[in-house]
Amino acid sequence: MTTAAATLEQHARSGPGRGRGRDPRIADIAARALAGERLGLDDGEALFATPDIWSVCEAADAVRTRLHGDAGYFNVNRHMNYSNVCALSCRFCEFYRKQGEEGAYTRDTAYVVGQARGAVEAGATEMHIVGGLHPYLPFEYYTGLLSAIRAAAPALHIKAFTAVEIVHLARIAKVYKADDREAGIRWVLGRLKEAGLGSLPGGGAEVFDDRVHDEAFKGKIRSDVWLDVHRVAHELGLNSNATILYGHVEHRRDRLVHMDMLRRAQDRALARLGYGGVGAVPEAGKGGLGAAPGHLGYRAEAFDDATPVITLTRPGVSLPTPAMNSRGGYFQTIIPLPFFPDGSDLEGLPGPGGLENLRTLAVARLMLDNFPHVKAFWIMQTLAMATLMMQCGADDIDGTVVWYDITKVGGSSTHQETTVADLQRAIREAGKVPVERDTLYRRVARDGAAWTTAEHR
């Protein structure tokens, strides 16, 4: 038994569930999840409430194993923030600065090109780019940034700009209209794709609930707009990711609603790729669309009743591949992100603990039945916790990163880098087999800094 497994089993024997044994509700939920049945929100609440966290993690690992066997994915990547100047002042954010404020920065093209070349020399397959909502940069700055990277490093996949940034770019380009926002979003994404954009990251989703939105990040786009950006990206053949930021002012039910909205959006994306449905949307009272009273952010009208339920957890179902992108894109990964209060306006909150992080990721694997991957983002979970999560539903540990300025865990600096050897060691400790992948989850064959990919199925 690995160290991580022993730690979890010891908790199961001596923690809150001691003397109670296994929770029979979890066994039933696990069996239905492995059969490819969509779990309802009430099922999710049972997964969050049970003291039998071992069974929750065991069920999530069973689903993860069905989808990926013993593969544990990582990539060689480089993060870059082009600016921390932001028009917003979200209460949970330590990253943003105002123009002229101490610590504010905006990178020029030469700096960006230097980062891209450095990434190539280090063997990176991906450059991950996000930033603040800079109120003064023109739209041409962003297309120029992508074009410069593509010219300097044509093989480097560019994953850039959260949905919040895409809407901001539509506004500064003066193509965003409240009565036809989709046209402006499509215009921006089309031009960014022409300039070199390869896929979208999943940031800016936070938690899809209007109460939480107004309390913690008022001014950001709401759930319907975030989902619109990713839907249009999928229609243009761009893959994307999704996040959930938890452990602040939201409730567990809010997290489950967020997950349900994401999987309904993924139903639409997978239907476009030709996947067939497996049944109806869960009924009101069963944990489905009608079962979230008071969640104003839960816009059921965003989903047509005719949208089929599509699960990838059924036996024999193949995962989507980049070869399908001619028909459309899809959500590749869910990335649960714990909230770190230090330095923000919400620093009086305790933030989530280790077991809450573990449970939330495991629940995400069980609820998001049509998301191919679940990522334990080591930068925000720590490498040790990410190792444990690889046994509890996660199949991806992210990459080498190098620079990360959004969140600094435990006083760490913006230089947050690990090595391929460290990532491989962490995956092996979890009892998995390290597999290097590119942004689109194609397996990487490597010869030093030189690399090639093959379609991963």
Secondary structure, DSSP 8 states (H G I E B T S, - for coil): --HHHHHHHHHHHHSTTTTT---HHHHHHHHHHHTT----HHHHHHHHH-S-HHHHHHHHHHHHHHHHTTEEEEE-EEEEESB-B-S---TT-SS-B-TTSTT--B--HHHHHHHHHHHHHTT-SEEEEE----SS--HHHHHHHHHHHHHH-TTSEEEE--HHHHHHHHHHTT---GGGHHHHHHHHHHHHHHHT--EE--TT---S-HHHHHHHSTTS--HHHHHHHHHHHHHTT-EEEEEEEESSS--HHHHHHHHHHHHHHHHHHHHHTT----S----TTTTSTT--TT-TT--GGGS-TTS----S-STT-----GGGGGT---EEEEEEEE---TTSTTTTS----HHHHHHHHHHHHHH-TT-SEEB--HHHH-HHHHHHHTTTT--EEEE-EEE--S--GGG--SEEE--HHHHHHHHHHTT-EEEEB-TT--EEEEETTEEEEE---
